[in-house]
C-alpha cells in the first residue's frame, strides 16, 4: 500500500476513535506468545478497554495492518496517534 493510502487508512480509523488509539498504544506491549482469547484479554487489560470492544476494533486495526502480527504498529498509525496527542496538548495548554 502506498504512503498516501496508508495515511488515509490510519487517519480514517484512528483520528476520531480514542479506543482505537488506545489499542494502537497497547499493541506492542501484548506478549508475543499470546493468541486467541488470551491475546484479546491481555490487549484489553493493557488498553483499559472491554474485551468486546477490543474484539471489534482490534479486528479492524489488524485487518488494515495498523497493528501487525509481530506486535509492531504501522508508522502512519503512530504518526496519527502522535498528532492527535499533540493537538490535545495544544488545545489544553499542555494540561493532561
mmCIF file as gemmi writes it, N, C-alpha and C atoms, coordinates in Angstrom:
data_model
loop_
_atom_site.group_PDB
_atom_site.id
_atom_site.type_symbol
_atom_site.label_atom_id
_atom_site.label_alt_id
_atom_site.label_comp_id
_atom_site.label_asym_id
_atom_site.label_entity_id
_atom_site.label_seq_id
_atom_site.pdbx_PDB_ins_code
_atom_site.Cartn_x
_atom_site.Cartn_y
_atom_site.Cartn_z
_atom_site.occupancy
_atom_site.B_iso_or_equiv
_atom_site.pdbx_formal_charge
_atom_site.auth_seq_id
_atom_site.auth_asym_id
_atom_site.pdbx_PDB_model_num
ATOM 1 N N . UNK Axp A 1 ? 0.841 -1.166 0 1 0 ? 1 A 1
ATOM 2 C CA . UNK Axp A 1 ? 0 0 0 1 0 ? 1 A 1
ATOM 3 C C . UNK Axp A 1 ? 0.897 1.244 0 1 0 ? 1 A 1
ATOM 4 N N . UNK Axp A 2 ? 0.537 2.26 -0.782 1 0 ? 2 A 1
ATOM 5 C CA . UNK Axp A 2 ? 1.335 3.473 -0.864 1 0 ? 2 A 1
ATOM 6 C C . UNK Axp A 2 ? 1.222 4.282 0.419 1 0 ? 2 A 1
ATOM 7 N N . UNK Axp A 3 ? 2.159 5.183 0.638 1 0 ? 3 A 1
ATOM 8 C CA . UNK Axp A 3 ? 2.118 6.016 1.831 1 0 ? 3 A 1
ATOM 9 C C . UNK Axp A 3 ? 0.835 6.844 1.922 1 0 ? 3 A 1
ATOM 10 N N . UNK Axp A 4 ? 0.384 7.501 0.831 1 0 ? 4 A 1
ATOM 11 C CA . UNK Axp A 4 ? -0.882 8.246 0.939 1 0 ? 4 A 1
ATOM 12 C C . UNK Axp A 4 ? -2.062 7.345 1.312 1 0 ? 4 A 1
ATOM 13 N N . UNK Axp A 5 ? -2.079 6.142 0.772 1 0 ? 5 A 1
ATOM 14 C CA . UNK Axp A 5 ? -3.172 5.218 1.099 1 0 ? 5 A 1
ATOM 15 C C . UNK Axp A 5 ? -3.082 4.775 2.559 1 0 ? 5 A 1
ATOM 16 N N . UNK Axp A 6 ? -1.876 4.489 3.043 1 0 ? 6 A 1
ATOM 17 C CA . UNK Axp A 6 ? -1.698 4.094 4.441 1 0 ? 6 A 1
ATOM 18 C C . UNK Axp A 6 ? -2.088 5.239 5.368 1 0 ? 6 A 1
ATOM 19 N N . UNK Axp A 7 ? -1.72 6.446 4.987 1 0 ? 7 A 1
ATOM 20 C CA . UNK Axp A 7 ? -2.077 7.614 5.787 1 0 ? 7 A 1
ATOM 21 C C . UNK Axp A 7 ? -3.588 7.774 5.843 1 0 ? 7 A 1
ATOM 22 N N . UNK Axp A 8 ? -4.247 7.623 4.698 1 0 ? 8 A 1
ATOM 23 C CA . UNK Axp A 8 ? -5.71 7.746 4.654 1 0 ? 8 A 1
ATOM 24 C C . UNK Axp A 8 ? -6.376 6.711 5.546 1 0 ? 8 A 1
ATOM 25 N N . UNK Axp A 9 ? -5.895 5.481 5.505 1 0 ? 9 A 1
ATOM 26 C CA . UNK Axp A 9 ? -6.469 4.428 6.352 1 0 ? 9 A 1
ATOM 27 C C . UNK Axp A 9 ? -6.239 4.767 7.824 1 0 ? 9 A 1
ATOM 28 N N . UNK Axp A 10 ? -5.029 5.144 8.183 1 0 ? 10 A 1
ATOM 29 C CA . UNK Axp A 10 ? -4.71 5.445 9.578 1 0 ? 10 A 1
ATOM 30 C C . UNK Axp A 10 ? -5.564 6.599 10.101 1 0 ? 10 A 1
ATOM 31 N N . UNK Axp A 11 ? -5.69 7.652 9.308 1 0 ? 11 A 1
ATOM 32 C CA . UNK Axp A 11 ? -6.496 8.794 9.738 1 0 ? 11 A 1
ATOM 33 C C . UNK Axp A 11 ? -7.96 8.4 9.852 1 0 ? 11 A 1
ATOM 34 N N . UNK Axp A 12 ? -8.465 7.685 8.866 1 0 ? 12 A 1
ATOM 35 C CA . UNK Axp A 12 ? -9.876 7.292 8.877 1 0 ? 12 A 1
ATOM 36 C C . UNK Axp A 12 ? -10.221 6.427 10.076 1 0 ? 12 A 1
ATOM 37 N N . UNK Axp A 13 ? -9.34 5.522 10.436 1 0 ? 13 A 1
ATOM 38 C CA . UNK Axp A 13 ? -9.629 4.588 11.526 1 0 ? 13 A 1
ATOM 39 C C . UNK Axp A 13 ? -9.336 5.198 12.901 1 0 ? 13 A 1
ATOM 40 N N . UNK Axp A 14 ? -8.298 6.032 12.994 1 0 ? 14 A 1
ATOM 41 C CA . UNK Axp A 14 ? -7.82 6.459 14.307 1 0 ? 14 A 1
ATOM 42 C C . UNK Axp A 14 ? -8.168 7.885 14.734 1 0 ? 14 A 1
ATOM 43 N N . UNK Axp A 15 ? -8.37 8.778 13.81 1 0 ? 15 A 1
ATOM 44 C CA . UNK Axp A 15 ? -8.47 10.202 14.161 1 0 ? 15 A 1
ATOM 45 C C . UNK Axp A 15 ? -9.568 10.497 15.172 1 0 ? 15 A 1
ATOM 46 N N . UNK Axp A 16 ? -10.711 9.872 15.047 1 0 ? 16 A 1
ATOM 47 C CA . UNK Axp A 16 ? -11.831 10.204 15.932 1 0 ? 16 A 1
ATOM 48 C C . UNK Axp A 16 ? -12.203 9.07 16.883 1 0 ? 16 A 1
ATOM 49 N N . UNK Axp A 17 ? -11.315 8.098 17.033 1 0 ? 17 A 1
ATOM 50 C CA . UNK Axp A 17 ? -11.615 6.971 17.906 1 0 ? 17 A 1
ATOM 51 C C . UNK Axp A 17 ? -10.541 6.819 18.977 1 0 ? 17 A 1
ATOM 52 N N . UNK Axp A 18 ? -10.827 7.361 20.15 1 0 ? 18 A 1
ATOM 53 C CA . UNK Axp A 18 ? -9.879 7.213 21.249 1 0 ? 18 A 1
ATOM 54 C C . UNK Axp A 18 ? -9.648 5.741 21.601 1 0 ? 18 A 1
ATOM 55 N N . UNK Axp A 19 ? -10.689 4.899 21.638 1 0 ? 19 A 1
ATOM 56 C CA . UNK Axp A 19 ? -10.431 3.482 21.923 1 0 ? 19 A 1
ATOM 57 C C . UNK Axp A 19 ? -9.468 2.842 20.912 1 0 ? 19 A 1
ATOM 58 N N . UNK Axp A 20 ? -9.604 3.172 19.632 1 0 ? 20 A 1
ATOM 59 C CA . UNK Axp A 20 ? -8.691 2.615 18.63 1 0 ? 20 A 1
ATOM 60 C C . UNK Axp A 20 ? -7.266 3.097 18.887 1 0 ? 20 A 1
ATOM 61 N N . UNK Axp A 21 ? -7.122 4.353 19.267 1 0 ? 21 A 1
ATOM 62 C CA . UNK Axp A 21 ? -5.775 4.871 19.566 1 0 ? 21 A 1
ATOM 63 C C . UNK Axp A 21 ? -5.194 4.181 20.796 1 0 ? 21 A 1
ATOM 64 N N . UNK Axp A 22 ? -6.033 3.908 21.804 1 0 ? 22 A 1
ATOM 65 C CA . UNK Axp A 22 ? -5.551 3.198 22.986 1 0 ? 22 A 1
ATOM 66 C C . UNK Axp A 22 ? -5.074 1.794 22.624 1 0 ? 22 A 1
ATOM 67 N N . UNK Axp A 23 ? -5.784 1.149 21.702 1 0 ? 23 A 1
ATOM 68 C CA . UNK Axp A 23 ? -5.364 -0.184 21.26 1 0 ? 23 A 1
ATOM 69 C C . UNK Axp A 23 ? -4.03 -0.135 20.528 1 0 ? 23 A 1
ATOM 70 N N . UNK Axp A 24 ? -3.845 0.875 19.699 1 0 ? 24 A 1
ATOM 71 C CA . UNK Axp A 24 ? -2.568 1.032 18.986 1 0 ? 24 A 1
ATOM 72 C C . UNK Axp A 24 ? -1.43 1.213 19.986 1 0 ? 24 A 1
ATOM 73 N N . UNK Axp A 25 ? -1.648 2.036 21 1 0 ? 25 A 1
ATOM 74 C CA . UNK Axp A 25 ? -0.603 2.266 22.004 1 0 ? 25 A 1
ATOM 75 C C . UNK Axp A 25 ? -0.283 1.003 22.804 1 0 ? 25 A 1
ATOM 76 N N . UNK Axp A 26 ? -1.287 0.191 23.07 1 0 ? 26 A 1
ATOM 77 C CA . UNK Axp A 26 ? -1.083 -1.015 23.883 1 0 ? 26 A 1
ATOM 78 C C . UNK Axp A 26 ? -0.529 -2.193 23.09 1 0 ? 26 A 1
ATOM 79 N N . UNK Axp A 27 ? -0.719 -2.205 21.775 1 0 ? 27 A 1
ATOM 80 C CA . UNK Axp A 27 ? -0.364 -3.359 20.953 1 0 ? 27 A 1
ATOM 81 C C . UNK Axp A 27 ? 1.065 -3.853 21.147 1 0 ? 27 A 1
ATOM 82 N N . UNK Axp A 28 ? 2.089 -2.992 21.139 1 0 ? 28 A 1
ATOM 83 C CA . UNK Axp A 28 ? 3.461 -3.508 21.311 1 0 ? 28 A 1
ATOM 84 C C . UNK Axp A 28 ? 3.718 -4.144 22.676 1 0 ? 28 A 1
ATOM 85 N N . UNK Axp A 29 ? 2.849 -3.889 23.642 1 0 ? 29 A 1
ATOM 86 C CA . UNK Axp A 29 ? 3.024 -4.443 24.987 1 0 ? 29 A 1
ATOM 87 C C . UNK Axp A 29 ? 2.418 -5.831 25.146 1 0 ? 29 A 1
ATOM 88 N N . UNK Axp A 30 ? 1.599 -6.241 24.188 1 0 ? 30 A 1
ATOM 89 C CA . UNK Axp A 30 ? 0.953 -7.555 24.254 1 0 ? 30 A 1
ATOM 90 C C . UNK Axp A 30 ? 2.011 -8.634 24.021 1 0 ? 30 A 1
ATOM 91 N N . UNK Axp A 31 ? 2.034 -9.61 24.88 1 0 ? 31 A 1
ATOM 92 C CA . UNK Axp A 31 ? 3.03 -10.682 24.783 1 0 ? 31 A 1
ATOM 93 C C . UNK Axp A 31 ? 3.015 -11.376 23.43 1 0 ? 31 A 1
ATOM 94 N N . UNK Axp A 32 ? 4.183 -11.607 22.848 1 0 ? 32 A 1
ATOM 95 C CA . UNK Axp A 32 ? 4.256 -12.197 21.514 1 0 ? 32 A 1
ATOM 96 C C . UNK Axp A 32 ? 3.777 -13.642 21.438 1 0 ? 32 A 1
ATOM 97 N N . UNK Axp A 33 ? 3.751 -14.326 22.552 1 0 ? 33 A 1
ATOM 98 C CA . UNK Axp A 33 ? 3.342 -15.735 22.525 1 0 ? 33 A 1
ATOM 99 C C . UNK Axp A 33 ? 1.831 -15.907 22.706 1 0 ? 33 A 1
ATOM 100 N N . UNK Axp A 34 ? 1.129 -14.824 22.987 1 0 ? 34 A 1
ATOM 101 C CA . UNK Axp A 34 ? -0.313 -14.925 23.229 1 0 ? 34 A 1
ATOM 102 C C . UNK Axp A 34 ? -1.082 -15.018 21.92 1 0 ? 34 A 1
ATOM 103 N N . UNK Axp A 35 ? -2.167 -15.757 21.954 1 0 ? 35 A 1
ATOM 104 C CA . UNK Axp A 35 ? -3.023 -15.902 20.777 1 0 ? 35 A 1
ATOM 105 C C . UNK Axp A 35 ? -4.469 -16.036 21.239 1 0 ? 35 A 1
ATOM 106 N N . UNK Axp A 36 ? -5.37 -15.832 20.319 1 0 ? 36 A 1
ATOM 107 C CA . UNK Axp A 36 ? -6.807 -16.028 20.518 1 0 ? 36 A 1
ATOM 108 C C . UNK Axp A 36 ? -7.325 -15.257 21.727 1 0 ? 36 A 1
ATOM 109 N N . UNK Axp A 37 ? -8.027 -15.941 22.606 1 0 ? 37 A 1
ATOM 110 C CA . UNK Axp A 37 ? -8.689 -15.267 23.736 1 0 ? 37 A 1
ATOM 111 C C . UNK Axp A 37 ? -7.688 -14.633 24.696 1 0 ? 37 A 1
ATOM 112 N N . UNK Axp A 38 ? -6.562 -15.288 24.926 1 0 ? 38 A 1
ATOM 113 C CA . UNK Axp A 38 ? -5.547 -14.735 25.834 1 0 ? 38 A 1
ATOM 114 C C . UNK Axp A 38 ? -5 -13.419 25.286 1 0 ? 38 A 1
ATOM 115 N N . UNK Axp A 39 ? -4.824 -13.345 23.981 1 0 ? 39 A 1
ATOM 116 C CA . UNK Axp A 39 ? -4.348 -12.111 23.342 1 0 ? 39 A 1
ATOM 117 C C . UNK Axp A 39 ? -5.362 -10.99 23.56 1 0 ? 39 A 1
ATOM 118 N N . UNK Axp A 40 ? -6.634 -11.271 23.299 1 0 ? 40 A 1
ATOM 119 C CA . UNK Axp A 40 ? -7.668 -10.254 23.469 1 0 ? 40 A 1
ATOM 120 C C . UNK Axp A 40 ? -7.777 -9.794 24.918 1 0 ? 40 A 1
ATOM 121 N N . UNK Axp A 41 ? -7.7 -10.727 25.845 1 0 ? 41 A 1
ATOM 122 C CA . UNK Axp A 41 ? -7.801 -10.391 27.258 1 0 ? 41 A 1
ATOM 123 C C . UNK Axp A 41 ? -6.641 -9.508 27.698 1 0 ? 41 A 1
ATOM 124 N N . UNK Axp A 42 ? -5.444 -9.844 27.275 1 0 ? 42 A 1
ATOM 125 C CA . UNK Axp A 42 ? -4.266 -9.054 27.629 1 0 ? 42 A 1
ATOM 126 C C . UNK Axp A 42 ? -4.313 -7.677 26.972 1 0 ? 42 A 1
ATOM 127 N N . UNK Axp A 43 ? -4.717 -7.621 25.711 1 0 ? 43 A 1
ATOM 128 C CA . UNK Axp A 43 ? -4.825 -6.349 24.986 1 0 ? 43 A 1
ATOM 129 C C . UNK Axp A 43 ? -5.868 -5.461 25.665 1 0 ? 43 A 1
ATOM 130 N N . UNK Axp A 44 ? -6.962 -6.053 26.106 1 0 ? 44 A 1
ATOM 131 C CA . UNK Axp A 44 ? -7.993 -5.3 26.821 1 0 ? 44 A 1
ATOM 132 C C . UNK Axp A 44 ? -7.441 -4.756 28.137 1 0 ? 44 A 1
ATOM 133 N N . UNK Axp A 45 ? -6.724 -5.574 28.861 1 0 ? 45 A 1
ATOM 134 C CA . UNK Axp A 45 ? -6.153 -5.148 30.143 1 0 ? 45 A 1
ATOM 135 C C . UNK Axp A 45 ? -5.185 -3.99 29.937 1 0 ? 45 A 1
ATOM 136 N N . UNK Axp A 46 ? -4.318 -4.11 28.939 1 0 ? 46 A 1
ATOM 137 C CA . UNK Axp A 46 ? -3.3 -3.09 28.699 1 0 ? 46 A 1
ATOM 138 C C . UNK Axp A 46 ? -3.88 -1.785 28.156 1 0 ? 46 A 1
ATOM 139 N N . UNK Axp A 47 ? -4.983 -1.87 27.45 1 0 ? 47 A 1
ATOM 140 C CA . UNK Axp A 47 ? -5.591 -0.665 26.869 1 0 ? 47 A 1
ATOM 141 C C . UNK Axp A 47 ? -6.661 -0.054 27.763 1 0 ? 47 A 1
ATOM 142 N N . UNK Axp A 48 ? -7.138 -0.818 28.747 1 0 ? 48 A 1
ATOM 143 C CA . UNK Axp A 48 ? -8.187 -0.333 29.619 1 0 ? 48 A 1
ATOM 144 C C . UNK Axp A 48 ? -9.571 -0.366 28.983 1 0 ? 48 A 1
ATOM 145 N N . UNK Axp A 49 ? -9.725 -1.199 27.977 1 0 ? 49 A 1
ATOM 146 C CA . UNK Axp A 49 ? -10.99 -1.306 27.254 1 0 ? 49 A 1
ATOM 147 C C . UNK Axp A 49 ? -11.641 -2.661 27.503 1 0 ? 49 A 1
ATOM 148 N N . UNK Axp A 50 ? -12.967 -2.738 27.34 1 0 ? 50 A 1
ATOM 149 C CA . UNK Axp A 50 ? -13.647 -4.029 27.471 1 0 ? 50 A 1
ATOM 150 C C . UNK Axp A 50 ? -13.24 -4.997 26.348 1 0 ? 50 A 1
ATOM 151 N N . UNK Axp A 51 ? -13.218 -6.268 26.662 1 0 ? 51 A 1
ATOM 152 C CA . UNK Axp A 51 ? -12.814 -7.282 25.687 1 0 ? 51 A 1
ATOM 153 C C . UNK Axp A 51 ? -13.662 -7.208 24.416 1 0 ? 51 A 1
ATOM 154 N N . UNK Axp A 52 ? -14.964 -6.974 24.554 1 0 ? 52 A 1
ATOM 155 C CA . UNK Axp A 52 ? -15.849 -6.899 23.374 1 0 ? 52 A 1
ATOM 156 C C . UNK Axp A 52 ? -15.402 -5.794 22.417 1 0 ? 52 A 1
ATOM 157 N N . UNK Axp A 53 ? -15.011 -4.656 22.983 1 0 ? 53 A 1
ATOM 158 C CA . UNK Axp A 53 ? -14.549 -3.544 22.162 1 0 ? 53 A 1
ATOM 159 C C . UNK Axp A 53 ? -13.212 -3.872 21.505 1 0 ? 53 A 1
ATOM 160 N N . UNK Axp A 54 ? -12.356 -4.576 22.222 1 0 ? 54 A 1
ATOM 161 C CA . UNK Axp A 54 ? -11.073 -4.993 21.675 1 0 ? 54 A 1
ATOM 162 C C . UNK Axp A 54 ? -11.29 -5.972 20.523 1 0 ? 54 A 1
ATOM 163 N N . UNK Axp A 55 ? -12.236 -6.879 20.687 1 0 ? 55 A 1
ATOM 164 C CA . UNK Axp A 55 ? -12.554 -7.818 19.603 1 0 ? 55 A 1
ATOM 165 C C . UNK Axp A 55 ? -12.929 -7.065 18.332 1 0 ? 55 A 1
ATOM 166 N N . UNK Axp A 56 ? -13.821 -6.093 18.485 1 0 ? 56 A 1
ATOM 167 C CA . UNK Axp A 56 ? -14.353 -5.374 17.326 1 0 ? 56 A 1
ATOM 168 C C . UNK Axp A 56 ? -13.304 -4.441 16.705 1 0 ? 56 A 1
ATOM 169 N N . UNK Axp A 57 ? -12.721 -3.562 17.511 1 0 ? 57 A 1
ATOM 170 C CA . UNK Axp A 57 ? -11.755 -2.605 16.975 1 0 ? 57 A 1
ATOM 171 C C . UNK Axp A 57 ? -10.42 -3.262 16.629 1 0 ? 57 A 1
ATOM 172 N N . UNK Axp A 58 ? -10.025 -4.238 17.424 1 0 ? 58 A 1
ATOM 173 C CA . UNK Axp A 58 ? -8.771 -4.94 17.149 1 0 ? 58 A 1
ATOM 174 C C . UNK Axp A 58 ? -8.794 -5.632 15.802 1 0 ? 58 A 1
ATOM 175 N N . UNK Axp A 59 ? -9.927 -6.196 15.453 1 0 ? 59 A 1
ATOM 176 C CA . UNK Axp A 59 ? -10.055 -6.842 14.148 1 0 ? 59 A 1
ATOM 177 C C . UNK Axp A 59 ? -9.861 -5.834 13.02 1 0 ? 59 A 1
ATOM 178 N N . UNK Axp A 60 ? -10.388 -4.639 13.188 1 0 ? 60 A 1
ATOM 179 C CA . UNK Axp A 60 ? -10.225 -3.584 12.175 1 0 ? 60 A 1
ATOM 180 C C . UNK Axp A 60 ? -8.761 -3.168 12.083 1 0 ? 60 A 1
ATOM 181 N N . UNK Axp A 61 ? -8.144 -2.925 13.227 1 0 ? 61 A 1
ATOM 182 C CA . UNK Axp A 61 ? -6.742 -2.491 13.237 1 0 ? 61 A 1
ATOM 183 C C . UNK Axp A 61 ? -5.816 -3.536 12.619 1 0 ? 61 A 1
ATOM 184 N N . UNK Axp A 62 ? -6.083 -4.783 12.901 1 0 ? 62 A 1
ATOM 185 C CA . UNK Axp A 62 ? -5.244 -5.851 12.354 1 0 ? 62 A 1
ATOM 186 C C . UNK Axp A 62 ? -5.534 -6.079 10.871 1 0 ? 62 A 1
ATOM 187 N N . UNK Axp A 63 ? -6.8 -5.983 10.461 1 0 ? 63 A 1
ATOM 188 C CA . UNK Axp A 63 ? -7.146 -6.176 9.051 1 0 ? 63 A 1
ATOM 189 C C . UNK Axp A 63 ? -6.504 -5.108 8.171 1 0 ? 63 A 1
ATOM 190 N N . UNK Axp A 64 ? -6.42 -3.896 8.688 1 0 ? 64 A 1
ATOM 191 C CA . UNK Axp A 64 ? -5.797 -2.801 7.936 1 0 ? 64 A 1
ATOM 192 C C . UNK Axp A 64 ? -4.289 -2.739 8.166 1 0 ? 64 A 1
ATOM 193 N N . UNK Axp A 65 ? -3.771 -3.682 8.908 1 0 ? 65 A 1
ATOM 194 C CA . UNK Axp A 65 ? -2.354 -3.8 9.224 1 0 ? 65 A 1
ATOM 195 C C . UNK Axp A 65 ? -1.796 -2.564 9.921 1 0 ? 65 A 1
ATOM 196 N N . UNK Axp A 66 ? -2.65 -1.908 10.711 1 0 ? 66 A 1
ATOM 197 C CA . UNK Axp A 66 ? -2.164 -0.825 11.558 1 0 ? 66 A 1
ATOM 198 C C . UNK Axp A 66 ? -1.49 -1.421 12.791 1 0 ? 66 A 1
ATOM 199 N N . UNK Axp A 67 ? -2.021 -2.539 13.278 1 0 ? 67 A 1
ATOM 200 C CA . UNK Axp A 67 ? -1.387 -3.353 14.308 1 0 ? 67 A 1
ATOM 201 C C . UNK Axp A 67 ? -0.981 -4.651 13.624 1 0 ? 67 A 1
ATOM 202 N N . UNK Axp A 68 ? 0.308 -4.894 13.594 1 0 ? 68 A 1
ATOM 203 C CA . UNK Axp A 68 ? 0.847 -6.031 12.842 1 0 ? 68 A 1
ATOM 204 C C . UNK Axp A 68 ? 1.057 -7.245 13.74 1 0 ? 68 A 1
ATOM 205 N N . UNK Axp A 69 ? 1.067 -8.406 13.104 1 0 ? 69 A 1
ATOM 206 C CA . UNK Axp A 69 ? 1.199 -9.67 13.843 1 0 ? 69 A 1
ATOM 207 C C . UNK Axp A 69 ? 2.473 -9.744 14.687 1 0 ? 69 A 1
ATOM 208 N N . UNK Axp A 70 ? 3.545 -9.072 14.262 1 0 ? 70 A 1
ATOM 209 C CA . UNK Axp A 70 ? 4.807 -9.117 15.014 1 0 ? 70 A 1
ATOM 210 C C . UNK Axp A 70 ? 4.826 -8.128 16.187 1 0 ? 70 A 1
ATOM 211 N N . UNK Axp A 71 ? 3.658 -7.585 16.526 1 0 ? 71 A 1
ATOM 212 C CA . UNK Axp A 71 ? 3.44 -6.645 17.63 1 0 ? 71 A 1
ATOM 213 C C . UNK Axp A 71 ? 4.057 -5.27 17.358 1 0 ? 71 A 1
ATOM 214 N N . UNK Axp A 72 ? 4.27 -4.94 16.097 1 0 ? 72 A 1
ATOM 215 C CA . UNK Axp A 72 ? 4.669 -3.587 15.741 1 0 ? 72 A 1
ATOM 216 C C . UNK Axp A 72 ? 3.433 -2.827 15.264 1 0 ? 72 A 1
ATOM 217 N N . UNK Axp A 73 ? 3.58 -1.522 15.196 1 0 ? 73 A 1
ATOM 218 C CA . UNK Axp A 73 ? 2.5 -0.646 14.754 1 0 ? 73 A 1
ATOM 219 C C . UNK Axp A 73 ? 2.959 0.06 13.489 1 0 ? 73 A 1
ATOM 220 N N . UNK Axp A 74 ? 2.063 0.178 12.523 1 0 ? 74 A 1
ATOM 221 C CA . UNK Axp A 74 ? 2.366 0.873 11.292 1 0 ? 74 A 1
ATOM 222 C C . UNK Axp A 74 ? 2.825 2.299 11.617 1 0 ? 74 A 1
ATOM 223 N N . UNK Axp A 75 ? 3.905 2.769 10.986 1 0 ? 75 A 1
ATOM 224 C CA . UNK Axp A 75 ? 4.398 4.115 11.273 1 0 ? 75 A 1
ATOM 225 C C . UNK Axp A 75 ? 3.362 5.214 11.04 1 0 ? 75 A 1
ATOM 226 N N . UNK Axp A 76 ? 2.493 5.041 10.062 1 0 ? 76 A 1
ATOM 227 C CA . UNK Axp A 76 ? 1.454 6.048 9.823 1 0 ? 76 A 1
ATOM 228 C C . UNK Axp A 76 ? 0.472 6.086 10.992 1 0 ? 76 A 1
ATOM 229 N N . UNK Axp A 77 ? 0.17 4.947 11.559 1 0 ? 77 A 1
ATOM 230 C CA . UNK Axp A 77 ? -0.716 4.902 12.723 1 0 ? 77 A 1
ATOM 231 C C . UNK Axp A 77 ? -0.068 5.627 13.897 1 0 ? 77 A 1
ATOM 232 N N . UNK Axp A 78 ? 1.212 5.417 14.079 1 0 ? 78 A 1
ATOM 233 C CA . UNK Axp A 78 ? 1.939 6.104 15.148 1 0 ? 78 A 1
ATOM 234 C C . UNK Axp A 78 ? 1.91 7.609 14.939 1 0 ? 78 A 1
ATOM 235 N N . UNK Axp A 79 ? 2.08 8.046 13.699 1 0 ? 79 A 1
ATOM 236 C CA . UNK Axp A 79 ? 2.033 9.477 13.406 1 0 ? 79 A 1
ATOM 237 C C . UNK Axp A 79 ? 0.663 10.076 13.73 1 0 ? 79 A 1
ATOM 238 N N . UNK Axp A 80 ? -0.387 9.356 13.384 1 0 ? 80 A 1
ATOM 239 C CA . UNK Axp A 80 ? -1.742 9.854 13.674 1 0 ? 80 A 1
ATOM 240 C C . UNK Axp A 80 ? -1.94 9.966 15.181 1 0 ? 80 A 1
ATOM 241 N N . UNK Axp A 81 ? -1.567 8.95 15.929 1 0 ? 81 A 1
ATOM 242 C CA . UNK Axp A 81 ? -1.723 8.978 17.383 1 0 ? 81 A 1
ATOM 243 C C . UNK Axp A 81 ? -0.915 10.141 17.964 1 0 ? 81 A 1
ATOM 244 N N . UNK Axp A 82 ? 0.313 10.322 17.502 1 0 ? 82 A 1
ATOM 245 C CA . UNK Axp A 82 ? 1.144 11.435 17.984 1 0 ? 82 A 1
ATOM 246 C C . UNK Axp A 82 ? 0.509 12.781 17.648 1 0 ? 82 A 1
ATOM 247 N N . UNK Axp A 83 ? -0.022 12.909 16.445 1 0 ? 83 A 1
ATOM 248 C CA . UNK Axp A 83 ? -0.652 14.157 16.013 1 0 ? 83 A 1
ATOM 249 C C . UNK Axp A 83 ? -1.865 14.484 16.882 1 0 ? 83 A 1
ATOM 250 N N . UNK Axp A 84 ? -2.705 13.499 17.137 1 0 ? 84 A 1
ATOM 251 C CA . UNK Axp A 84 ? -3.896 13.723 17.966 1 0 ? 84 A 1
ATOM 252 C C . UNK Axp A 84 ? -3.481 14.119 19.382 1 0 ? 84 A 1
ATOM 253 N N . UNK Axp A 85 ? -2.473 13.471 19.918 1 0 ? 85 A 1
ATOM 254 C CA . UNK Axp A 85 ? -1.999 13.801 21.263 1 0 ? 85 A 1
ATOM 255 C C . UNK Axp A 85 ? -1.44 15.225 21.302 1 0 ? 85 A 1
ATOM 256 N N . UNK Axp A 86 ? -0.668 15.599 20.293 1 0 ? 86 A 1
ATOM 257 C CA . UNK Axp A 86 ? -0.107 16.954 20.233 1 0 ? 86 A 1
ATOM 258 C C . UNK Axp A 86 ? -1.22 17.996 20.112 1 0 ? 86 A 1
ATOM 259 N N . UNK Axp A 87 ? -2.23 17.722 19.307 1 0 ? 87 A 1
ATOM 260 C CA . UNK Axp A 87 ? -3.352 18.65 19.154 1 0 ? 87 A 1
ATOM 261 C C . UNK Axp A 87 ? -4.088 18.816 20.485 1 0 ? 87 A 1
ATOM 262 N N . UNK Axp A 88 ? -4.253 17.73 21.207 1 0 ? 88 A 1
ATOM 263 C CA . UNK Axp A 88 ? -4.904 17.785 22.513 1 0 ? 88 A 1
ATOM 264 C C . UNK Axp A 88 ? -4.094 18.655 23.471 1 0 ? 88 A 1
ATOM 265 N N . UNK Axp A 89 ? -2.788 18.464 23.491 1 0 ? 89 A 1
ATOM 266 C CA . UNK Axp A 89 ? -1.941 19.249 24.391 1 0 ? 89 A 1
ATOM 267 C C . UNK Axp A 89 ? -1.958 20.733 24.021 1 0 ? 89 A 1
ATOM 268 N N . UNK Axp A 90 ? -1.964 21.04 22.737 1 0 ? 90 A 1
ATOM 269 C CA . UNK Axp A 90 ? -2.051 22.448 22.319 1 0 ? 90 A 1
ATOM 270 C C . UNK Axp A 90 ? -3.384 23.055 22.758 1 0 ? 90 A 1
ATOM 271 N N . UNK Axp A 91 ? -4.458 22.313 22.59 1 0 ? 91 A 1
ATOM 272 C CA . UNK Axp A 91 ? -5.79 22.819 22.926 1 0 ? 91 A 1
ATOM 273 C C . UNK Axp A 91 ? -5.979 23.014 24.425 1 0 ? 91 A 1
ATOM 274 N N . UNK Axp A 92 ? -5.299 22.23 25.219 1 0 ? 92 A 1
ATOM 275 C CA . UNK Axp A 92 ? -5.464 22.318 26.674 1 0 ? 92 A 1
ATOM 276 C C . UNK Axp A 92 ? -4.317 23.087 27.335 1 0 ? 92 A 1
ATOM 277 N N . UNK Axp A 93 ? -3.463 23.664 26.531 1 0 ? 93 A 1
ATOM 278 C CA . UNK Axp A 93 ? -2.337 24.396 27.096 1 0 ? 93 A 1
ATOM 279 C C . UNK Axp A 93 ? -1.316 23.499 27.761 1 0 ? 93 A 1
ATOM 280 N N . UNK Axp A 94 ? -1.249 22.252 27.334 1 0 ? 94 A 1
ATOM 281 C CA . UNK Axp A 94 ? -0.284 21.303 27.881 1 0 ? 94 A 1
ATOM 282 C C . UNK Axp A 94 ? -0.733 20.623 29.142 1 0 ? 94 A 1
ATOM 283 N N . UNK Axp A 95 ? -1.994 20.835 29.535 1 0 ? 95 A 1
ATOM 284 C CA . UNK Axp A 95 ? -2.515 20.192 30.741 1 0 ? 95 A 1
ATOM 285 C C . UNK Axp A 95 ? -3.208 18.895 30.384 1 0 ? 95 A 1
ATOM 286 N N . UNK Axp A 96 ? -2.739 17.763 30.887 1 0 ? 96 A 1
ATOM 287 C CA . UNK Axp A 96 ? -3.372 16.481 30.549 1 0 ? 96 A 1
ATOM 288 C C . UNK Axp A 96 ? -4.789 16.355 31.034 1 0 ? 96 A 1
